[in-house]
Amino acid sequence: MTVPAAAEDLLRRLTPQVLGVVARRYGDFAEAEDAVQEALLAATLQWPEQGVPENPKAWLVTVASRRMTDQIRSESARRRREEAVYAQSPPDELVAAAADEVTEHRDDTLMLLLLCCHPALSPPSQLALTLRAVGGLTTAEIAGAFLVPEATMAQRISRAKQKIKSAGSTFQAPPAHEVPERMRVVLHVLYLMFNEGYAATSGPDLLRAELTGEAIRLTRALHQIRPDDGEVAGLLALMLLTEARRGARTGPDGDLIPLAEQDRGKWDAERIAEGVDLVTRTLAAARIGPYQVQAAIAAVHDEAPRAEDTDWKQILSLYQLLDVLAPNPVVLLNQAVAAAMVHGPEAGLALLDRLAEDERLTGHHRLAAVRAHLLEMAGDDDGARSAYQLAAKRTTSLPERRYLESRVARLGGR
């Protein structure tokens, strides 16, 4: 039975809302997640024949709640809990809320994000669970996105749920003093999700639109919940301004096209306008943070009509500010490129020397690729060729490898 695309999109959007309601009501994330999956399966079987119900969210909540109730009743060990749940729930709580009760599902979505990004989980598990529970992706889709077998991803998600359960986590807001740290993790997970979609770390394709799309959708939802959070707004602006270039980032064969060589006529002007407006308003009103600064850098790139019109002095200043706010080797790597564009390649190469002993980046292909680019700018073709070859050897992304090998060929190497 095939589910119409519109109904499939509806199910995906409703999944975190339904899961939030059921998990909050019964207080067991793992069981609630299974119950919601069964409700989604029932929808895919019944809706094509019977039509989408008038209140699809209420329909899904009701089906999932029945499954939860059956599960509770079938296990004697949980009988007391069933009685407690029913005893503590007012009668109207046993009836599904209307789908347009915005306040309720907004809070539940935020709680889901905080729960999926529980500090007891590893970053890969946080990401997988977020995609499954909040993003509404199936286990097979997540496995495909990360190029692992479905069984492997199923085990990873199952272990994550059990770990949350073992940690004694409940579907409740963390204490106020924990919220800033939990939000930091949530934003980082969304940032990683977007980056994996925009520059896949491995595999045949450079872009994974399903990941960037989910990251933007989730961050946009988070922004609606926390409109005054400057870093949430900054992250959303950064994603929009970066995603705006996606259509020009690869050629017909999926090969990488560097920023300076992209056809800017293919950039998404609407997304650029939204991102620029968002980051401009946020910088003027909120306490400045790393995501806002990165969004400002992206805005400078996007507003340049031609590559040669890029305001590299402003970009260099922003990277220097970012190095103060959130120092890390990737920031310094990007700062090296900006310094080279402003002061010449030797200035950039001098910054790269500071990264030579940093174990977090010494074996990464990007360090070699940037060094190659700066050496080429400096006229050191032999050095550039060797560095490009090293970068091509280290990358696990096939499009990036082809691009780096093309640079070697352009310099007369093999």
Secondary structure, 3 states (H helix, E strand, C coil): CCCCHHHHHHHHHHHHHHHHHHHHHHCCHHHHHHHHHHHHHHHHHHHHHHCCCCCHHHHHHHHHHHHHHHHHHHCHHHHHHHHHHHHHCCHHHHCCCCCCCHHHHHHHHHHHHHHHCCCCCCHHHHHHHHHHHCCCCCHHHHHHHCCCCHHHHHHHHHHHHHHHHHCCCCCCCCCHHHHHHHHHHHHHHHHHHHHHHHCCCCECCCCCHHHHHHHHHHHHHHHHHCCCCHHHHHHHHHHHHHHCCHHHCECCCCCECCHHHCCHHHCCHHHHHHHHHHHHHHHHHCCCCHHHHHHHHHHHHHHCCCHHHCCHHHHHHHHHHHHHHCCCHHHHHHHHHHHHHHHCHHHHHHHHHCCCCCCCCCCCHHHHHHHHHHHHHCCCHHHHHHHHHHHHHHCCEHHHHHHHHHHHHHCCCC
